[in-house]
Amino acid sequence: KKEGAIEIITYKEELEEIKEKIEKEACYNEKQLEDILKKKLKGINIKGKGGIYTKEAGQIWAARLVYAMMDNILDKKPKHINIHTQTKVKEIKGNMIILENNLSIKTNKILLATNAYSTLYPKEIKENVMAYRGQITLTKPMKEKILDINLAFNDEYMIQRDYDNRIVFGGMRWITKDAEEHTEDDAIKNEDISKAQHETLKMMIPTAEVQQEWTGILAETSDKKPIIGTIDDIIYMAIGFNGDGMPICIYAAEQLVHMVKNNNKKILKCCSPQRFYT
């Protein structure tokens, strides 16, 4: 298990601004950053004006967590849960969910948790959520451990898995003209980003060999804050996580469960969807 992650800060002015907002122990100056990277990175030369350390970052494999949670639910064989995979929701009419296979579901509450996929969102919400595409490169298993800590630098991140030493490298959408914004299509990859990721990876870790690539759709809101809460007595939502879904989603789920079970509409004002209706 790794010791969290370091975000490398490129500009001194940015570091000074961040220092005022975080715990002193989590912030490294230029010399401290250089010393710790020498200890934690094998053969990688990367520099910055400082760094931010986050102990919990990069510790969870999100997909496996979700699969495990679902398996735990299904093992109990609940009668009140129906799972429809690869089934498109055509529309929502009041408290009815209309599916593409001519099925309909009647419910007292509807929760939208589709992040950037905004087809079913009300106009006021849809106008404030932008989809963009992220891209990942995965290497073949490495013979040795290169990273003893996860890295974030510029808009890129690099993680080395513990069990097979594969390296996960993401980012670099900034090299494209549109930064991969305003797209919900995750069925294709951007070849320019692929090339840039492969070249950067090879430059940093010459022994790395690419094995797999994939894309995923993320959501950015107009004010860079997530949308968590309800817009009426039926529709609830937890969307627009601005690339920070893993740190936020558990809190969002807890809040929405509390709201639905207790018919309580209170939520942090900065996160409430109601902010787009005023």
ABEGO torsion letter per residue (X at the ends): XBAEBBBBBABAAAAAAAAAABBAAABBBAAAAAAAAAAABBGBBBBBAEBBBBAABGABBAAAAAAAAAAAAAAAGBAABBBBBGBBBABBBEABBBBAAGBBBBBABBBBAAGABAAABBAAAAAABBBBBBBBBBBBBBABBABABBBBBEABBBBBBAAAGBBBBBEGAAABAAGGBGBABAABBBAAAAAAAAAAAAAABAABBBABBBBBBBBBBAAGBBBBEBABAABBBBBGAGGAAAAAAAAAAAAAAAAAAAGBABBBAAABAAAAAX
